[in-house]
């Protein structure tokens, strides 16, 4: 599985940052995942020119430029941190 995040990755307070919330939920559910960071923060004016190029892969996978998105091993794409958190809580990783 692959978690696409902004430059903040999964750091920071999970209550305040969507990418951190998604990463924390996956960690809490016991998942190992690849982390792919995309550039061009949404609210920074100097990144607007590069945003489409920096987030092309995200848009092709999810239909939106927004992160986080989670791509499961079967190819299913889950967009939006709330949906990722909900999925992780409902599908904890199998413990061996």
NUBATI-519896 format. One record per residue (C-alpha): chain; x, y, z. Coordinates in steps of 0.001 Angstrom, whole numbers, m for minus. Layout:
<zapas>
A, X, Y, Z
...
</zapas>
This chain:
<zapas>
A, 0, 0, 0
A, 1105, 3538, m719
A, 193, 6701, 1171
A, 606, 9908, m817
A, 1120, 12992, 1339
A, 2224, 16593, 1081
A, 5669, 17751, 2148
A, 4600, 17495, 5779
A, 4516, 13723, 5257
A, 3005, 12167, 8359
A, 4565, 14524, 10886
A, 2758, 17029, 12991
A, m370, 16998, 15106
A, m2877, 14525, 13666
A, m5760, 16750, 14736
A, m4461, 19642, 12671
A, m2938, 18066, 9578
A, m4775, 15643, 7270
A, m1633, 13809, 6129
A, m543, 13279, 9725
A, m4002, 11964, 10630
A, m3899, 9433, 7790
A, m389, 8251, 8663
A, m1190, 7954, 12355
A, m4322, 5915, 11629
A, m2361, 3493, 9446
A, 386, 3246, 12074
A, m2165, 2640, 14843
A, m3833, m63, 12731
A, m469, m1833, 12367
A, 206, m1220, 8683
A, 3524, m894, 6920
A, 3221, 1297, 3855
A, 5268, 3131, 1286
A, 5204, 6893, 1710
A, 5238, 9060, m1417
A, 5560, 12786, m918
A, 4219, 15203, m3510
A, 5101, 18873, m3721
A, 3162, 22094, m4066
A, 1394, 22855, m850
A, m2202, 23838, m1536
A, m2221, 27194, 225
A, 1167, 28510, m827
A, 901, 30980, m3754
A, 4432, 30311, m5002
A, 3601, 26636, m5578
A, 503, 27126, m7721
A, 2458, 27093, m11004
A, 3963, 23647, m10312
A, 944, 22100, m8632
A, m514, 20307, m11663
A, 2820, 18768, m12596
A, 3838, 17890, m9018
A, 522, 16160, m8371
A, m106, 14565, m11763
A, 178, 11008, m10389
A, m2201, 11799, m7523
A, m4745, 13263, m9946
A, m4464, 10240, m12257
A, m5088, 7885, m9331
A, m7841, 9774, m7527
A, m9281, 12395, m9857
A, m8156, 15194, m7540
A, m4933, 17025, m6689
A, m5615, 16743, m2976
A, m3670, 14539, m573
A, m3611, 12353, 1374
A, m4662, 9437, m749
A, m4121, 5784, 43
A, m3618, 3206, m2699
A, m4272, m315, m1443
A, m2409, m3345, m2752
A, m5428, m4326, m4865
A, m5411, m897, m6550
A, m8354, 593, m4641
A, m7828, 4306, m3983
A, m9096, 5973, m818
A, m9078, 9781, m880
A, m9484, 12166, 2051
A, m7945, 11759, 5475
A, m11288, 11066, 7183
A, m12008, 8189, 4822
A, m8463, 6818, 5280
A, m8801, 6992, 9078
A, m12187, 5262, 8926
A, m10836, 2535, 6622
A, m7805, 1915, 8882
A, m10032, 1578, 11972
A, m12381, m811, 10182
A, m9574, m2907, 8638
A, m6729, m3348, 11149
A, m3682, m5178, 9843
A, m3551, m8896, 10544
A, m1244, m9601, 13441
A, 999, m12647, 13135
</zapas>
